[in-house]
Amino acid sequence: MNPAQLETLVASLAASLQQLSPDARSIAMNGEAGDAVATLAAAGGGHNINVQPLLDAWRTYAGRKPDGDPCPDITEQCASSECRNLSTQFAALINGTGGFALTLDQKSTPEWGAKLREYLAALAAWKCSDDPSECFHAKGQFYSELFELAPNNPDRDLLLRSLLAWLEQNSYQHDHRVEWFYPVNTLLVHAFADPHGMRAAIDAMLNSPDPVISFYARLEQLLPRPIEKTVGLL
């Protein structure tokens, strides 16, 4: 295919995946299909095609259960009262009536965006005084899960900037460098997989006051990792 045909294929497949609900057989084949999507995304990226909508559609499709099954509980199991309260708020952001996941249209409303901003403020206010380890891992999961489920609009860019601000100010980095760097690396992969849609997040990382974040952002910019090597982190 020429680049224009490849771009049409990528867009068509992304649109189709948004409309599909998997059955048991489809779920059993997700491993092979995921590899095929990664290969297609790599081919598109090689022609400067924006493949982020395809990756987003695949993540959403692969995370669904068969028709009629309620959305699984993906909230963090917390010990502290602060974490449990945030977990309850988190569930309200992703689940609707009967525990079923909110649709993309439902999460694209101003009302949902307002709830997201309220939640991000509460998440930032959690000071982690009781159990720093629980706090770091729970916050990381909350941010990660929200990013997976948020619509591809300015709300998701806001979410990324909130995550970056938290990582820059995090004292957990000093004694747990590898654990701290994991969400940094995931953030880099997300942003550079969509350089046009995540331009603000990339600029923020390149100019981050944290020297580690800034260094790895510049390294990713100069020597980008092949998308097929990083798609597993999305």
C-alpha positions in Angstrom: 0.0 0.0 0.0 1.0 3.6 -0.5 0.9 5.9 2.6 -2.5 7.3 1.7 -4.0 3.8 1.5 -2.3 2.8 4.7 -3.7 5.8 6.5 -7.2 4.9 5.3 -6.8 1.4 6.5 -5.5 2.5 10.0 -8.5 5.0 10.3 -11.0 2.4 9.1 -9.8 -0.3 11.5 -9.8 2.2 14.5 -13.4 3.1 13.7 -14.5 -0.5 13.4 -12.9 -1.5 16.7 -14.8 1.3 18.4 -18.0 -0.4 17.3 -17.2 -4.0 18.2 -18.0 -6.0 21.3 -15.9 -9.1 21.7 -17.1 -12.7 22.3 -15.2 -15.4 24.0 -13.4 -16.6 20.9 -12.3 -13.0 20.1 -10.8 -12.6 23.6 -8.9 -15.9 23.2 -7.3 -14.5 20.0 -6.4 -11.1 21.5 -2.7 -12.0 21.8 -2.3 -12.6 18.1 -4.5 -9.7 17.2 -2.5 -7.4 19.5 0.7 -8.4 17.7 -0.9 -7.6 14.3 -2.2 -4.2 15.5 1.3 -3.4 16.8 2.8 -4.3 13.4 0.3 -2.2 11.6 0.9 0.7 14.0 4.7 0.4 13.4 4.1 0.5 9.6 1.9 3.6 9.9 4.4 5.3 12.2 7.1 4.7 9.6 5.1 6.9 7.2 4.3 9.6 9.8 0.7 8.5 10.1 -1.0 9.2 13.4 -1.7 5.7 14.8 -2.7 6.8 18.3 -6.5 6.5 17.5 -5.9 2.9 16.4 -3.9 2.1 19.6 -6.6 3.8 21.7 -9.4 1.8 20.0 -7.4 -1.5 20.4 -6.9 -0.9 24.1 -10.6 -0.1 24.6 -11.6 -3.2 22.6 -9.1 -5.6 24.3 -10.3 -4.4 27.7 -14.0 -5.1 27.1 -15.8 -8.1 28.4 -18.3 -10.0 26.2 -21.7 -8.4 25.7 -23.9 -8.4 28.8 -21.0 -8.6 31.3 -20.6 -5.6 33.7 -17.4 -3.7 33.6 -14.9 -5.3 36.0 -13.9 -3.5 39.2 -10.6 -1.9 38.4 -10.3 0.3 41.4 -7.3 0.0 43.8 -7.7 -2.1 46.9 -6.8 0.5 49.5 -6.0 0.3 53.2 -6.1 4.0 54.2 -9.3 6.0 54.3 -8.0 8.6 51.8 -7.3 5.9 49.3 -10.7 4.3 49.7 -12.4 7.6 49.3 -10.5 8.3 46.1 -11.3 4.8 44.9 -15.0 5.5 45.3 -14.7 8.7 43.4 -12.7 6.9 40.7 -15.4 4.3 40.3 -18.0 7.0 39.7 -15.8 8.4 36.9 -15.7 5.1 35.0 -19.0 3.3 35.8 -22.5 4.2 35.2 -25.9 2.5 36.1 -25.6 -1.1 37.1 -21.8 -1.0 37.2 -21.5 -0.9 33.4 -18.7 1.2 32.0 -19.6 4.7 30.8 -19.5 5.1 27.0 -17.1 7.3 25.1 -19.9 9.8 24.4 -20.8 9.9 28.1 -17.2 10.7 29.0 -17.0 13.4 26.3 -19.4 15.7 28.1 -18.6 18.9 30.0 -20.1 17.3 33.1 -17.6 14.4 33.0 -14.8 16.8 32.4 -15.7 18.7 35.5 -15.8 15.5 37.5 -12.4 14.6 36.2 -10.9 18.0 37.2 -12.5 17.6 40.7 -11.0 14.2 41.0 -7.6 15.3 39.9 -7.6 18.0 42.5 -8.5 15.5 45.2 -5.8 13.1 44.0 -3.2 15.9 44.1 -4.3 16.8 47.6 -3.5 13.3 49.0 -0.3 13.9 50.8 0.8 10.3 51.4 1.7 10.8 55.1 0.5 7.4 56.3 1.9 5.0 53.8 4.1 6.5 51.0 4.4 3.2 49.2 0.6 2.6 49.1 0.1 6.2 48.0 2.6 6.1 45.2 1.3 2.9 43.7 -2.3 3.8 44.1 -1.9 7.2 42.6 0.0 5.6 39.7 -2.8 3.2 39.1 -5.5 5.8 39.3 -3.6 8.0 36.8 -2.9 5.1 34.5 -6.4 3.7 34.5 -7.9 7.1 33.9 -5.6 7.7 31.0 -6.7 4.4 29.4 -10.3 5.3 29.7 -10.4 9.0 29.1 -11.5 10.2 25.7 -8.9 11.5 23.3 -9.6 15.2 23.9 -8.1 18.1 26.0 -9.2 16.3 29.2 -6.6 13.6 28.5 -3.9 16.1 27.9 -4.9 17.7 31.3 -4.6 14.3 32.9 -1.1 13.8 31.5 0.0 17.2 32.7 -1.3 16.4 36.2 0.6 13.1 36.2 3.8 14.9 35.2 3.4 17.5 37.9 3.0 14.8 40.5 6.1 12.9 39.3 8.2 16.0 39.3 7.4 16.8 42.9 7.6 13.2 44.2 10.0 12.5 47.0 9.5 8.8 46.3 12.1 9.1 43.5 15.0 9.4 45.9 14.7 6.0 47.6 12.7 4.1 45.0 14.2 5.2 41.6 13.1 2.2 39.5 9.5 2.2 40.8 9.3 6.0 40.3 10.7 5.8 36.8 8.1 3.2 35.6 5.3 5.7 35.3 7.7 8.3 33.8 8.6 5.8 31.1 4.9 5.0 30.5 4.2 8.7 30.2 7.0 9.1 27.6 5.6 6.3 25.5 2.1 7.7 25.6 3.2 11.2 24.6 5.6 10.3 21.9 3.2 7.8 20.4 1.0 10.8 19.5 3.4 13.7 18.9 0.7 15.9 17.5 -2.1 15.3 20.0 0.3 15.3 23.0 2.4 18.2 21.9 1.8 20.1 25.1 2.8 17.1 27.3 6.0 16.6 25.2 7.0 20.2 25.6 6.3 20.0 29.3 8.6 17.0 29.7 11.3 18.5 27.5 11.3 21.5 29.8 10.7 19.7 33.0 12.6 21.0 36.1 13.3 17.3 36.9 16.6 16.5 35.1 15.7 12.8 34.7 12.4 13.5 33.0 13.9 16.2 30.8 16.9 14.0 29.9 14.8 11.0 28.9 12.3 13.2 27.0 15.2 14.6 24.9 16.6 11.1 24.4 13.2 9.9 23.2 13.1 12.9 20.8 16.5 12.3 19.4 16.5 8.4 19.3 12.8 7.4 19.3 12.1 3.8 20.2 10.3 1.7 17.6 6.6 1.7 18.4 6.5 -2.1 18.2 8.9 -2.1 21.1 6.8 0.1 23.3 3.2 -0.7 22.4 3.0 -3.1 25.3 3.4 -0.2 27.7 0.4 1.7 26.3 
